[in-house]
């Protein structure tokens, strides 16, 4: 059974923005799209370790701020000629609150 933890209000994250959930094991970037969809990814680009939470959100993709790698937030897959993947984490929005899969917090590396 999946257990979710309330981490923030949807309005705490600006449209096309991100916030970081810090844990003792690492960080998860939680993104909000312009149309209020929410995605959660490890906050580390596999290319050079850039903080994806500081990247540019466009549609359902985020661009790494260091070397412009683009990732599809739903799958974590790098786009175009780039080859790599970022771990994604289950997240949902209910009653204006964002809920993150508790196992994501335990397994973040």
Helices and strands as residue ranges (DSSP letters): E 4-9, G 10-12, E 17-23, E 26-32, E 38-42, G 52-54, E 56-58, E 61-63, E 70-72, E 88-89, E 91-94, E 97-101, H 102-107
